[in-house]
Amino acid sequence: MPYTTYLVEKGASHSFVAEAKPPTVTMPRIKALMTGSLPGFVDVVRNLNSPALLEDSVIRQAKTAGKRIIFYGDETWVKLFPKHFAEYDGTTSFFVSDYTEVDNNVTRHLDKVLKRGDWDMLILHYLGLDHIGHISGPNSPLIGHKLSEMDSMLMKIHTSLQSKERETPLPNLLVLCGDHGMSETGSHGASSMEEVNTPLILISSAFERKPGDIRHPKHVQQTDVAATLAIALGLPIPKDSVGSLLFPVVEGRPMREQLRFLHLNTVQLSKLLQENVPSYEKDPGFEQFKMSERLHGNWIRLYLEEKHSEVLFNLGSKVLRQYLAALKTLSLSLSTQVAQYDMYSMMVGTVVVLEVLTLLLLSVPQALHRKAELEVPLSSPGFSLLFYLVILVLSAVHVIVCTSAESSCYFCGLSWLAAGGVMVLASALLCVIVSVLTNVLVGGNTSRKNPVHPSSRWSELDLLILLGTAGHVLSLGASSFVEEEHQTWYFLVNTLCLALSQETYRNYFLGDDSEPPCGLHVEQGLDGATPAWQDGSACDALERDKGHRSPSPSQVLRGHKKWMVLASPWLILACCRLLRSLNQTGVQWAHRPDLGHWLTSSDHKAELSVLAAISLLVVFVLVQRGCSSVSKAALALGLLGVYCYRAAIGSVQFPWRPDSQDISKGIIEARFVYIFVLGILFTGTKDLLKSQVIAADFKLKTVGLWEIHSGLVLLAALLFRPHNLPVLAFSLLIQTLMTKFIWKPLRHDAAEITVMHYWFGQAFFYFQGNSNNIATVDISAGFVGLDTYVEIPAVLLTAFGTYAGPVLWASHLVYFLSSETRSTWRPSTWVSQHLESQHLASQHLVSQHLESQHLASQHLASQHLESQHLVSQHLESQHPASQHLASQHPESQHLASQHPASQHLAPQHPESQHLASQHLASQHLESQHLASQHLESRIQIPGEQLSSPHLNQQLVSAPSSITEARSPSLHFPIYKATVFRIREVVNPPPWQTGSGL
């Protein structure tokens, strides 16, 4: 900006560095410039839809004085000051993708307005520079072009004003300022040095500069602009202004006018001090003001006596210094007073909120079960005594604070009835929390329906999750921990990886083959370990049969899968460490260089392009595994469209066009991706709804949830900046590693898995470069693919782009828990293989048992037949019906054909042949019954849903019980076999049985 530089260094101007107080967003900054007051953080919300400004301001005073005001630019001014402008043309400030038309809309009015000259105030608010920063950052090549454009606009306005000064008796004042700065990422809203420091240049022919006069920029407050403009325009200073007059502006005026301007400013500040501070008379600034007034009175009396004397000049200089000191002290006192918060009311609200959150956390294990009830002994004497004591203590604290507070307090201003209700609520919540904690610590049961298993105990991982979550909540009580919250999540995630590593080593190297908890049973399938949930009946069965335990992790996984389980925590830890170096965030270290700054520089566009292409390829490989063929094609085309969009806007480059300078908004490319995003989401939603109609089709539900997750991943890839695409790829990689090699093999329950998803989601929020500062919000994500400002899509896209990390981990949690619920009903391939092997082994034992029984039966049959030979002859002579009975039992003939002993005896004793065959049949059925009972005690899954047809046939044909009946005519046992079928055991998942943390 050569012309601006000339005015600052050699022209008739005064330059300053104006410090803007946070929040550094547009609406609060305009409010500070025009009213001189300090906006609060609630104005950040109002910035989205600015209401009319009701406070006193320079604009209102000028309107009251009959000044004609014209405005062009950001429509926030029109919303703040409706009906104040004689002529205006507002443009939206949220459509950051537009940095050309938004400025042309202002410039197109400039020639006509400057030529007319029928105005007293002309306000122009250009937005292009701010929008470029949001899109491409402060290092974008577009910044230089926009600064040159603004320099030419300034030269046009200044030369026009100079040409008209000959026709007007008073000089013009041209003010060039910025409402806020720009961070290293191009955003604003926080309190970094780049965001709060703004240029302020006042240009006027009244500011004469002698040759060689070097004026260094001074640091002032942005609130000083309101008082300076009001005095320069001859208007009253806004009554809520805490700023002071920029004295260099009136330094060239006579001493009497200088003192009068300073007196007006100090009077306004002293009145504001009296309204806000009860003990204002003891304030140092007020005492200095009274001293300045007395000296000013002496100077006036001396001025009336002799107007030109050295004594008058010296006294005037002393009064001037006294006024400036009083202004500085008063402004500082008022700024501090306005910045003070109602600590007592904030503490009361914080205590109530923390009590509610604590009660919710204590109720989560019981609330997850459908029939659980939280048992709280509200009527116990201890509860009543504690309740009354807390009420008395809170009442005493309330009286002491409200009677001794020097400043106003919202909670103290409430009626005693409302304040008492709040204290009763806080006391009741505290007593409930103490009662629940007492029951838990003493060993009482807080759940009536699902008592905790007697042998259950808290593992190291459970303690880490509990202490880590509680520690994070407590850390939010300190502002430094809030500013650097990312450090807390980085520490928790790294510690979690180390704890998981220790757990895997204990299970695989130390031979920890203890029984798994009665909620999760790990089974080996084609895709890795698959958990199947067990209920209490299965646990009881395991207790009864200690010899038949489920396999431990070290027995389930072998070979490379075992080593992958051991290496997964360290791989995840390495990924997290790489992501930490990608984006510096927080407050204290946000200015330090990181890999993201190196990639986004114009000198490393080729490296950024390669990294973005590899990241998109990794995203496709990790996501497509669970999608249908149609969704796979849509995902591939969508990711290709993401790269084309970034190449169109100039962020990355194509290999065949490395030096292309064609830059567009990428509207077509982005909408191309949106089509595939909506298509994948529609397909997943359709499958999900169809699975609700077809209740038995669990696979359809799982595929639908995964496709919804895939659509969200594709949307995140479109909204992420190119250097953040590795964050998305690493997020999916960590999800895959945790699913296949940690959560399933290590038998984690639903509560632990949920907390781990929450931790990683929060960590990836900061891996994106986000922080608790509003400046890190990338609002350019809300306008990807939009050519006009549409409020609802812009807000939704901005919110998703900001919280994409937690949202993607939450969607993966829903998919994971749903797929594990499916494993409750659909056993894996390993289940059928394992059961078939057990059945074959039982058949082998049955065959061995039958062989031994066969030999014994031959011996017993021969002895029995010899002893009964005479009896059979007697029966044959007396009971000829026995021959008829033998003919009605063909199965006995079949058994006899299989036993040589019975065939040898048959020719001699036809009656004994029938009896022996019946005896052998009974022994055969008894041996099969024992085998089936042994198999039934070891196998408990739904028989209709086994994956092996052969196994189904074998199990259904096996006998399960033998009923004995006696014939009324024959005193020999007749055995009848019933069909055996494995009973169906329906096991609810652990989050419905109360297991977990």
MISE-219632 format. One record per residue (C-alpha): x, y, z. Coordinates in pm, whole numbers, plus 50000, padded with zeros to 5 digits. Example, Ala and Ser with C-alpha at 12.3 -4.5 7.8 and 13.67 -1.06 7.14 Angstrom:
<pts>
512304955050780/513674989450714/
</pts>
This chain:
<pts>
500005000050000/502365027549881/499965056749914/498975047350267/502615043250361/503355078050228/500545093350437/501755075950751/505405085550711/505235120350555/501615131250520/499295150850747/498205121450958/498445104951296/498875067451310/498115044651603/497955007951691/494515003051841/494064973652073/490734956152043/489484936752343/488204901352282/485954888552139/487454901051815/484454895951589/482664921951381/479584931751581/481304937051920/484084956751747/481644980051570/479894984651900/483174993952069/484115018351791/480795036951803/479865035152174/483285033652341/482085005552570/483494970952624/481264943952473/480834910552646/481184875452514/477424872952476/477884895852176/479524866651996/476104850351976/474464883151882/476974886651601/475074859851409/471934881251399/472714915651538/469834932851718/469344970451719/471854988051943/470065006152225/473135021552388/474245057052326/476625059952033/478265084451797/475775074551526/472815082551753/474285115751860/474985125151499/471435115751400/470055136651685/472195166051577/470735164251225/473785150051055/473255132350724/474885098150737/475465074950438/476635039150471/477775011850227/479174977850321/478624951850592/474944949250676/475794945551045/475824983551062/472304985050922/471094960051184/472784978451470/471605013051362/468275009751183/466685042051057/469905061351125/471265062650770/469885085750506/471215062250238/472655027450270/473384995250081/474274965450297/476014933150197/476144900850397/479334895050589/478964857350632/479364846950270/483144844450298/483544827449961/482814861049797/485704885449818/485064903949491/481414913349456/481154922449822/483684950549768/482464960349425/479044966449581/480674993549795/482945008449532/480195012649273/478585039949487/481825058249563/482195081249261/478605093149279/478715100049655/482045118049648/480845139949364/477605149649540/479005158749874/475575160950039/476565141950349/478195148350685/479395112950757/480295085950505/480965050850637/482435024050409/482984988750535/484984966450296/484844928750360/487024913450087/490234912950288/488554895550579/486964869550352/490254861150183/491774855250524/488984831250615/489354811850291/493084810950225/494814826250527/497034856950559/499724842250330/497414838850032/498544855749709/495094871649695/495964893149998/498434914349800/495934921649523/493244931449772/495594954649963/496504972249639/492794976549565/492184991649909/495155015149868/493715028349543/490335033849710/491995053649988/493835075249739/490615082249549/488755092949865/491625114050000/492235132849679/488525139649642/488315153749995/491375175449940/489895190149624/486735200749810/488405215550117/488805248749938/485025251949928/484405243050296/485485263450601/486275232750812/488845205650733/487755170050663/488735140150874/489465106750708/489675076950947/491175044050828/490785015651075/490154978551112/487584963551342/489844933651422/493054916751316/493744882851162/495374852251312/498014831351140/495264808651012/493234837850875/490504837451135/489714860151429/487754861451753/490394853352016/493004874152196/496244867252011/498514896351925/497664894451555/493934895451626/493744923751881/496174948151718/494474968751447/495684998551242/494195032751309/495125062151086/493575096751113/494205118650807/493355155750790/494875187750663/494605200951021/497375177451124/500255197750992/503615180850985/506905198450965/509665184650741/511595157550921/508835152551179/508785115051246/505695102751426/505905067551560/502605049051601/501345048951959/499385021152125/495865031552219/492555014552295/489945009152029/487355024152264/489165057652234/487835061951880/484275070051998/485345098752223/487725112451959/485105111951682/482495128051906/484795156951999/486005160951640/482405163151514/481305185851799/478985159351947/478455147752306/480595118252406/478485086252442/477625083052808/478775046452837/482145052752675/485215042552875/487665056352617/489735087852634/490465114552376/493395107852142/495295139152239/497495141551924/494325149051728/493765182051917/497395188951990/497515216651732/494525235151877/494835264552121/495455256552489/491975267552592/490315243352345/492625215252446/491725219352813/488035222052732/488095189652529/489925171352805/487535185053067/484525172352871/486055137852853/486945136253226/483495148353330/481855121053122/484115094153271/483605106653629/479825104853587/480095069253455/482295060653755/479705074453998/476995052953840/478955020353860/481155023254170/479515030554508/482785042354666/483785063754370/485105092054590/488015070054701/488985061454344/492395076254246/491065086853910/488245106654068/490665124154304/492895133254010/489845146453827/488945169554119/492505182054135/492475188653759/489245208553789/490715230854060/493835237153855/491715243253548/489715269553742/492935287153844/494115286553483/490835302453364/491095330553618/494675336853514/493665335053147/491035361853198/493605384453361/496485379853118/496215359252802/499855358652704/502355351052975/504835323853056/503105316453387/499835310053205/501535286252963/503305267153241/500115263953444/498195252853135/500805225853066/500475213753424/496675212253398/497035193953069/499245167253223/496885164253518/493905159053291/495715132853083/496705113853400/493125115653529/491795103153195/494165073753195/493315063953553/489555068053508/489535048353184/491535020253343/489275019253651/486125018053442/487524991553209/488434970153508/485044975753667/483184966053350/485374935253308/484534922753658/482144893553670/479454884653919/481504857554085/478954848454351/476134842754103/478494823753873/479604801154160/476014793454260/475104784153903/478274763353864/477584743754184/474034735354077/475174724353730/477984702753871/475574686354115/473184677453836/475994663753619/477374643153909/473974628153979/473564619653610/476964602553601/476134582153909/472824571853753/474214561553414/474974524853499/471444520253633/469734541653371/471154520653089/469104491253208/465454491253119/464084481153461/466684495153697/465774519453972/468034542654164/467654536554534/468114568054741/467104567455111/465534602055119/463614595855439/466534584955654/467414606055960/470934611855832/469594625555507/467244649655686/469954661955920/472394667855634/469704685955435/468894710355717/472574716855790/473324725055428/470314748355413/471564767155719/475114770055585/473994782555244/471614807755400/474384821355622/476774824255325/474094841755120/473434867555392/477144874555446/477944878455076/474924900054993/475414923555286/479144928455231/479214930554850/480304964454721/479124958554366/475784947054235/475044909654234/472324892554035/471684864754285/471544889454572/469004909654377/466544880754366/463684878454612/464184857354921/461634832354793/463544826754465/466934826054639/465564801654897/464284778754623/467714777654464/469334769554800/466794741854869/467504726954525/471274728054579/470924712354924/468654684554802/470964675954513/473984675054744/472214651854987/471124628554707/474694626654576/476054619154925/473454591754975/474234575054643/477984576954702/477554562455050/475644532754912/478284526954647/481274529954879/479784509455161/478894482054915/475184487554896/473384481154574/472144512154386/470274490454138/467394468554251/467144448453935/470754441453838/473004435054135/476694435854070/478364402254043/480114393454372/483374386154198/483394417653987/486154442754053/487444474453895/490304469853652/493134494353594/491434506153276/488194513053463/490074533753719/491874553053443/488614560953268/486944572253590/489854593053718/490574607753375/486984618953323/486734633253674/490094650553638/489044666853313/485864680053474/487844694653763/490384710253527/487674731553369/487594752153687/490844769453588/491004793453295/494484782253195/493304746253164/490354757852956/492644776952720/494964747152689/492334719552713/493914701252423/496864692552646/494484674652883/492994653252607/496394645752455/497584633452794/494484612152852/494644595852508/498344588152540/497834573552887/494954552752754/497224538252484/499814528752745/497144512652963/495874492452667/499414481752588/499904469752944/496624450652926/497604433052603/501004422952741/499414409253055/496954388252855/499404374952596/502794372952768/501954367053133/499394340553050/496454357653216/493864331653125/491404340753395/487774337253312/486304365653116/483554386853263/480094372253222/479154397352959/481554391552677/482844360052511/485484364352242/485254342151938/487554339651644/486144345251297/487354353350950/487554390551019/489214387951355/487804383751698/484074387151738/482484390852081/479304372952176/477414384652483/476454360752761/473774365053022/473554353653379/472424318553289/475524313153080/477664325753368/475974301253600/476664273653354/480314283553347/480434282653724/478944247753724/481314234853459/484804247753536/486304223053299/484764239052992/485914275552988/485774299052694/489124304152529/491334332352653/492684358852414/496054341952400/494324309752289/492004326452039/494494347351840/497614332151695/500314342851455/500324377451303/496984386851457/498424382351803/501344405151721/498984430551567/497074431651895/500324437452082/501474464651842/498164483151799/498414505652110/501874516952004/500734523551648/497864544751780/500244563352008/502534570751712/499594583551506/498514606951785/502034620551815/502184628051443/498824645551455/499964667851742/502684682451523/500244689951240/498324718651404/499424740051698/496434750751901/495554766752232/496804801152335/500374799352460/501864778652179/499504786451893/502054809751735/504744783051709/505384768751361/503854735251281/503574711550989/500294727350880/501924761350824/504714745250625/502224726650403/499944756550340/502754779150224/502824785849851/506294770149820/505084735649922/501924731549718/503294700249548/503944683149882/500494692850002/498944678549686/500684645049730/499724643150095/496084651550020/495904625149744/497394598049968/495024607350252/491984604850026/493184570849901/493594558250258/490114571050343/488634551350054/490454519150147/489334520750510/485724530750443/484774509550141/485124476150322/481664478750476/479784495450190/477684480849914/478964481349557/476894512049470/478124531049772/481714521249694/481444536749348/479794568049490/482504570849756/485304567949501/483794594449275/483064616749570/486654615749697/487864623149345/485524652949341/487004664949672/490464666849518/489084684149208/487364710049429/490564718049616/492434720349287/489804744149148/490174768749435/493974767149415/494754747949733/496314717949552/497424711549197/497014684948933/500154666248821/499574675748458/499024712748545/501544721348817/501754758448731/498074765248671/496914799548790/493224793748717/491404798949047/487634796449084/485164791249364/484754754149284/480964755849297/480404728149041/482974704549191/481634708849545/478044703049439/479214672249251/480474658449584/477294668649766/475284646749527/477284615949626/477124625049995/473344627149981/473174594949777/475224575150028/473274589450321/469994581050145/471114545350078/472184540350436/468964555150572/466914533050341/468714501750461/468304512750821/464564518050783/464184485450595/465934466950879/463324480551119/460594464950906/462434431950860/463334426151222/465464395251158/467734411350899/470514424251123/473074425750845/471004451650661/470954474050968/474704471551011/475344480150646/472954509550670/474714524050974/478114520050812/476954537350493/475644566650700/479054568050866/480674566950520/478544595950397/479634616950695/483274608150624/482904619850264/481304652450380/484134658150627/486694652150351/485014679450146/484904704750430/488384698250570/491234719450443/493804699150247/496414698850522/493794684450760/492924654550542/495564633150722/493574639351041/490584622450879/492704593550748/494354587551087/490964589051258/489634560751040/492854541151083/492684543351461/489024532951455/489944502151251/492834492551478/490794497251792/487904476951655/489834446751525/492724444251766/491744460552096/488044462752176/487114427952057/490124406852160/490454423752502/486754418852581/485884454952667/482304461852763/480004488352617/480684514552886/484444513352837/484094514552459/481754544552484/484154564252701/487064556052469/485084568852172/484354600952362/488014605952452/489274600652099/486504622651959/487574651452183/491234645952098/490504647151725/488574679451775/491894695051875/493914675351618/491924695051357/493474727051493/490394737351690/490504752152037/488204769552281/488934802352103/486324813051854/489124823251618/489804787051529/486304781951386/486714777451011/483614795150882/484714789950522/483494754050556/479944767150572/480104781450222/481644752650027/479584748949712/477324779049783/477184808949553/474844829049777/474404832150150/471874806850282/471784807950660/470674773050763/473034752850536/475904776250621/475384771650996/475024733850967/478104729650748/480174752250973/479114732951281/479854699351118/483214711050986/484174722651334/482964692051526/483634665951259/486004646651486/483524640551771/480654634651525/482544607951329/483574589851645/479994591251773/478654576551448/481274549051463/480194541551820/476584536851707/477704513551429/480014493651655/477464488351932/474804478951676/477104453551511/477934438251848/474224436051929/473894416851602/476514392351726/474164384352014/471744368351766/473974357451478/476934335751583/480094338851382/481674312751163/484014303151443/481074294251664/479834268051419/483344254751364/483994253051736/480674235751808/481134211551520/484564201651649/483114196351996/480274175551848/482664153951648/484744148451959/481614138352151/480694114351869/484144098751899/483604094052272/480154079652206/481564054651958/484244043552205/481654041052477/479334020752253/482103996452163/482813989352526/479113987152600/478653964252299/481143938752433/479623940452776/476143937452633/477133905852444/478393889852763/475393901052965/472993890552692/474413855352675/474243851353054/470813866253069/469503844452790/470913812752944/469323820853277/466043829553118/465973800352872/463643779553078/461483809053155/461163817352789/460143781952707/457533783652976/456293817152855/456213804752497/454073775852592/451753797652797/451913829752595/451843824052223/451263861452183/454953867652239/455713855451892/453263880851761/454993907751976/458373899551829/457033903151482/455803938151570/459293950251665/461393951651350/463923974451516/464923945851742/465653924851436/467763953251296/469763955651618/470163918551628/471593918651279/474303942251398/475283920551698/476683886151615/475983873151960/472313878951923/472363862951575/474123832251714/471543828551986/468613835751760/468243801651596/468203784651936/466153809952128/463873831251912/462253847352216/465573856552373/466603873152045/463843898752093/464743904952458/468443909152386/467803933352107/465603954052335/468283953952605/470983965052359/468743992352224/468204005852571/471954006452642/472624023352308/470034050252383/471444055452732/474984060752597/473724085552337/471714103052606/474844107952817/476714121652517/473894145452431/473734157952790/477474164352785/477154182952454/474164202952578/476094214552885/478824228452664/476804243252376/474124269652427/473294288952110/470174290951896/469954258551703/468034273151410/470764298751335/473854276951330/475994282751027/476824245550973/473944225150817/475724192650901/475924202251263/472254211151271/471324176851134/473524158751382/472294178551681/468614175451594/468864137951548/470564132151884/468434119352171/468124140852477/466024121852728/464634087152780/461264080252929/460534047053082/457164029753058/456083995453160/453703973552965/450693961553161/451113926753019/454903923052998/457113931653296/460033942553080/461073979353032/460253995252700/462304026952618/461094054752399/463494081752262/462424117852221/463904142451972/466704164352116/467014201252022/469384226252173/467384250352378/467494286252262/469234310252495/468634346852427/471344367352595/470944405052631/474014426552564/475974438952866/474624474552845/471154459952920/472384439153214/474054467553398/477614456153339/480264481753269/482074507353472/
</pts>
